[in-house]
Amino acid sequence: MKKIYLLLFLAILPISVCADIALPPNDGFFTDAADLVSMEQEELIENALRGIKDDSGNFIVVLFLEMIGRKDIQEIARQVQREWNLPSEHVLLLFSYKDQIAHIEPGISFIEEIPPMVSLGIVDRDMLPSIREGKYGTAVIDGIESVLKHLSGQFAEERYAEPEKMGVSTYTVILYAMVSIFALSWLFGTILIHTTSSKYSLAGTIIGPVTGVLLLEKYGLWLAIPPFLIAGVLSDYLVFRMYSSSLGKGKGSGRRKRR
């Protein structure tokens, strides 16, 4: 009997996860069901999207939801397309507030201009930074601008390729960060060793991961933390070796003087 209940639960679970949610009524080009944007911003965005539709025929729709839980946001976007009967020449910007996730789903006519890589790229690069700061109106405006530039051909899919995302400036920042870790570790480590009774400094061990966290906040580089931790530990070891070497030389010169 328990096996039967388990099988029934497993059979119902995917249906419950993928089931449609109750959508708010279509409030025009911009529907804010989570009340995240002021009335002034909502009216501004609504008028801008209406103007875009009148001038170019591009139909851009924005929907803010309170929460979708464990639902797949792409499936919810397709539900919006069906229930709101959106035309094929549209792009939907969907955002779930409590889940802190966003998604861009193009209509059939714009699949080539807004492929999956572009959709993810616009969300990650142009929208999420403002969303994390609570600037939801700015996130919508930046997302709309990027969508329009892709539709007009000003932006291409290569904009979101990994080398382009990193950029030369980011590699330069990482190089400077590595040099700074060694320099600061040597400076503070030497000061700590000479001013305290400790023979080993943990300055680099602290500075390294802190630098990685700062780069994570700025560039989203999760992989920067372990290398910078290793660089900090290595710099502490080099400071220790240099200090030990200087002590050895000092003792050797002292012995020669006593002779």
C-alpha positions in Angstrom: 0.0 0.0 0.0 2.8 2.4 0.9 4.4 1.7 -2.5 1.1 2.6 -4.2 0.9 6.0 -2.3 4.6 6.7 -3.2 4.0 6.0 -6.9 0.9 8.2 -6.9 2.9 11.0 -5.2 5.7 10.8 -7.7 3.2 10.8 -10.5 1.4 13.9 -9.2 4.6 15.8 -8.3 5.7 16.7 -11.8 2.2 17.8 -12.6 2.0 20.1 -9.6 5.5 21.6 -10.3 4.7 22.2 -14.0 1.0 23.3 -13.5 0.0 26.8 -14.5 -0.3 29.5 -12.0 -3.0 32.1 -11.6 -1.9 35.1 -13.7 -3.0 38.7 -13.2 -5.1 40.3 -15.9 -3.2 42.0 -18.7 -2.8 45.6 -17.7 -1.3 46.8 -20.9 2.3 46.8 -21.9 3.5 46.8 -18.3 1.8 44.8 -15.6 3.2 45.2 -12.1 1.4 42.5 -10.0 4.1 42.8 -7.3 3.8 46.6 -6.8 7.5 47.1 -7.2 7.5 50.2 -9.4 6.0 53.6 -8.6 3.0 54.9 -10.5 5.1 57.5 -12.2 7.6 55.0 -13.4 4.9 52.6 -14.4 3.2 55.2 -16.5 6.5 56.3 -18.0 7.4 52.7 -19.1 3.8 52.0 -20.3 3.9 55.1 -22.5 7.4 54.3 -23.8 6.3 50.8 -24.8 3.2 52.1 -26.5 5.3 54.5 -28.4 7.7 51.7 -29.5 4.7 49.7 -30.7 3.3 52.6 -32.7 6.7 53.6 -34.2 8.3 50.2 -35.0 5.6 47.6 -34.5 7.7 45.9 -31.9 5.4 44.6 -29.1 7.4 44.5 -25.8 5.5 43.3 -22.7 6.7 43.5 -19.1 5.2 41.4 -16.3 6.2 41.5 -12.6 5.0 38.7 -10.5 5.1 38.3 -6.7 6.4 34.7 -6.7 6.4 31.6 -8.8 8.0 29.2 -6.3 9.3 26.0 -7.8 7.7 26.7 -11.2 9.9 26.9 -14.3 10.0 30.6 -15.2 10.2 29.8 -18.9 7.0 27.7 -18.7 5.3 30.6 -16.9 6.4 32.9 -19.7 4.8 30.5 -22.2 1.7 30.4 -20.1 1.6 34.2 -20.3 2.0 34.1 -24.0 -1.0 31.7 -24.3 -3.4 33.2 -21.8 -2.7 36.8 -22.8 -2.8 35.9 -26.5 0.3 37.8 -27.4 1.1 38.3 -31.1 4.0 36.6 -32.7 5.9 39.9 -33.0 6.5 40.3 -29.3 9.1 40.0 -26.6 8.1 39.2 -23.0 10.1 40.4 -20.0 9.1 38.4 -17.0 10.3 38.9 -13.4 9.5 37.1 -10.1 10.1 39.3 -7.1 10.5 36.9 -4.2 12.4 34.4 -6.3 14.7 37.1 -7.7 14.7 35.6 -11.2 14.0 37.1 -14.5 13.4 35.7 -18.0 13.0 37.1 -21.5 10.8 35.1 -23.9 10.5 36.2 -27.6 7.6 35.5 -29.8 8.0 33.3 -32.9 8.9 36.2 -35.1 11.8 37.3 -32.9 13.4 33.9 -32.1 16.3 34.6 -34.4 17.0 38.1 -32.9 16.5 37.0 -29.3 18.0 33.4 -29.1 18.5 31.8 -25.6 22.0 33.1 -25.2 20.9 36.7 -25.8 17.9 36.3 -23.5 20.2 35.1 -20.7 22.8 37.7 -21.5 20.4 40.6 -21.3 19.0 39.3 -18.0 22.5 38.7 -16.4 24.3 41.8 -17.7 21.6 44.4 -18.1 18.9 43.6 -15.7 20.1 41.6 -12.6 22.6 44.3 -11.4 19.8 46.8 -11.0 17.4 44.2 -9.6 19.8 43.3 -6.9 19.9 46.9 -5.9 16.1 47.1 -5.8 16.1 49.4 -8.8 13.3 47.6 -10.7 12.3 50.5 -12.9 15.9 50.9 -14.1 16.2 47.1 -14.7 13.1 47.2 -16.9 14.4 50.2 -18.9 17.8 48.7 -19.4 16.3 45.4 -20.5 14.0 47.1 -22.9 16.9 49.1 -24.4 19.0 46.0 -24.9 16.0 44.1 -26.5 15.5 47.0 -28.9 19.2 47.1 -29.9 19.1 43.4 -30.7 15.9 43.7 -32.7 17.5 46.6 -34.7 20.8 44.8 -35.2 22.9 47.1 -33.1 23.7 44.3 -30.7 24.6 40.7 -31.7 24.8 37.4 -30.0 28.6 37.6 -29.7 28.1 40.4 -27.1 27.5 37.6 -24.6 30.2 35.3 -25.6 32.5 34.4 -22.7 35.7 36.3 -23.9 33.6 39.4 -24.6 32.0 39.1 -21.1 35.3 39.0 -19.4 37.1 41.6 -21.4 40.7 42.7 -21.3 40.0 45.2 -18.5 38.8 42.3 -16.2 41.9 40.3 -16.8 43.9 43.4 -16.0 42.0 43.9 -12.8 42.7 40.3 -11.8 46.5 40.8 -12.6 46.6 43.9 -10.4 44.7 42.1 -7.7 47.3 39.3 -7.6 50.1 41.8 -7.4 48.3 43.7 -4.7 47.8 40.6 -2.7 51.5 39.8 -2.7 52.5 43.4 -2.0 50.0 43.9 0.9 50.8 40.5 2.4 54.5 41.3 2.4 53.9 44.8 3.9 51.5 43.8 6.6 53.1 40.4 7.2 56.6 42.0 7.8 55.1 44.6 10.1 53.2 42.0 12.1 56.2 39.7 12.4 58.5 42.4 13.6 56.0 44.0 16.0 54.6 40.8 17.6 56.1 37.6 18.8 54.6 35.6 16.0 57.0 34.1 13.4 54.2 33.6 10.8 51.7 36.1 9.4 48.2 35.4 8.2 47.9 38.7 6.4 47.8 37.2 2.9 45.5 34.4 4.0 43.0 37.1 4.9 43.7 39.5 2.1 43.5 36.9 -0.6 39.9 35.7 -0.1 38.7 39.2 0.8 40.0 40.4 -2.6 38.2 37.4 -4.2 34.9 38.4 -2.6 35.3 42.0 -3.8 35.8 40.8 -7.4 32.8 38.5 -6.9 30.6 41.5 -6.0 31.9 43.5 -8.9 32.3 41.0 -11.7 30.5 37.8 -10.4 33.7 35.8 -10.6 33.1 32.9 -8.2 36.3 31.2 -9.3 38.4 34.1 -8.2 38.1 33.3 -4.5 40.1 30.0 -4.4 43.1 31.2 -6.5 43.3 34.4 -4.4 43.2 32.4 -1.2 46.1 30.2 -2.5 48.0 33.4 -3.6 47.5 34.8 -0.1 48.7 31.6 1.6 51.7 31.5 -0.7 52.6 35.1 0.0 52.5 34.4 3.7 54.8 31.5 3.2 57.3 33.6 1.2 57.2 36.3 3.9 57.9 33.6 6.5 60.8 32.2 4.4 62.3 35.7 4.0 62.0 36.4 7.7 63.6 33.0 8.6 66.4 33.6 6.1 67.1 37.0 7.6 67.3 35.5 11.1 69.7 32.9 9.9 72.0 35.5 8.4 71.8 37.6 11.6 72.9 34.6 13.7 75.7 33.8 11.4 77.2 37.3 11.5 76.8 37.3 15.3 78.9 34.1 15.5 81.6 35.5 13.3 81.9 38.6 15.5 82.3 36.6 18.7 85.2 34.7 17.1 
